[in-house]
Amino acid sequence: MISLTLPAADRLIDDPDFGLDWGRVLHREQRFAYHRDLRAGDAVTCTVTVESIKTVAGSDLLSLRTAVDDAEGLAAEVWTTLFVAGDPQ
């Protein structure tokens, strides 16, 4: 599943307008929910949503949800939390 969802999230995370500095990012958590099996050859679409950005003690927690849809609808969901260290100044 990660081979499907990671490239979808990369498009958002690598967007210069989003402004994420990868030098300060730590992958904190990831969880998966499978609603039905996907088969080789299935056409899927991955849609990334920023669920929240919380600032804690000068650092940010970025929560992403990626929906994996096929012709029948929602097949799986992936939640990813990234820790973004604050600017050390």
C-alpha positions as CSV (number, residue, x, y, z in Angstrom):
1,M,0.0,0.0,0.0
2,I,2.8,2.4,0.8
3,S,4.1,2.1,-2.8
4,L,0.7,3.6,-3.9
5,T,0.3,6.3,-1.3
6,L,3.8,7.6,-0.8
7,P,4.1,9.2,-4.3
8,A,0.7,10.8,-3.8
9,A,1.8,12.4,-0.5
10,D,5.1,13.4,-2.1
11,R,3.4,15.7,-4.5
12,L,1.9,17.7,-1.7
13,I,5.0,17.5,0.6
14,D,7.4,18.5,-2.3
15,D,5.2,21.5,-3.3
16,P,7.3,24.7,-2.7
17,D,4.1,26.6,-1.8
18,F,3.4,24.1,1.1
19,G,6.9,25.1,2.4
20,L,7.9,21.8,4.2
21,D,11.6,21.6,5.0
22,W,12.5,17.9,4.7
23,G,15.7,18.6,6.7
24,R,13.5,19.0,9.8
25,V,11.0,16.2,9.2
26,L,10.7,12.9,11.2
27,H,8.2,10.2,10.2
28,R,6.3,9.7,13.4
29,E,3.4,7.3,12.8
30,Q,1.5,5.5,10.0
31,R,-1.6,3.3,10.1
32,F,-3.7,1.5,7.5
33,A,-7.3,0.6,7.1
34,Y,-8.2,-1.9,4.4
35,H,-11.8,-2.0,3.3
36,R,-11.4,-4.6,0.6
37,D,-8.7,-6.3,-1.4
38,L,-7.1,-4.7,-4.5
39,R,-6.0,-6.9,-7.3
40,A,-3.1,-6.6,-9.7
41,G,-4.2,-4.4,-12.6
42,D,-6.9,-2.5,-10.6
43,A,-6.9,1.2,-11.5
44,V,-6.6,3.3,-8.3
45,T,-6.6,6.9,-7.4
46,C,-4.9,8.3,-4.2
47,T,-6.2,11.5,-2.7
48,V,-4.2,13.2,0.0
49,T,-5.9,15.4,2.6
50,V,-4.1,17.5,5.3
51,E,-6.3,16.6,8.3
52,S,-4.5,18.8,10.7
53,I,-1.4,20.9,11.5
54,K,-0.8,21.3,15.2
55,T,2.0,23.3,16.8
56,V,3.4,21.9,20.0
57,A,6.3,23.5,21.8
58,G,7.5,25.3,18.6
59,S,7.4,22.2,16.4
60,D,4.6,21.0,14.1
61,L,2.7,17.7,13.8
62,L,1.4,17.3,10.3
63,S,-1.4,14.7,9.9
64,L,-2.2,13.4,6.4
65,R,-5.0,11.0,5.3
66,T,-4.7,9.3,1.9
67,A,-7.8,7.7,0.5
68,V,-7.2,4.9,-2.0
69,D,-10.2,4.5,-4.4
70,D,-10.8,2.0,-7.2
71,A,-13.8,1.6,-9.5
72,E,-16.0,0.4,-6.6
73,G,-15.1,3.3,-4.3
74,L,-13.0,3.5,-1.1
75,A,-10.6,0.5,-0.9
76,A,-8.2,1.6,1.8
77,E,-7.1,4.6,3.9
78,V,-3.6,5.5,5.2
79,W,-2.9,8.0,7.9
80,T,0.5,9.5,8.3
81,T,1.9,11.8,11.0
82,L,5.0,13.8,10.4
83,F,6.9,15.6,13.1
84,V,8.5,18.9,11.8
85,A,11.1,20.3,14.2
86,G,10.8,24.0,14.9
87,D,13.4,26.5,13.6
88,P,16.3,26.3,16.1
89,Q,17.2,30.0,15.5
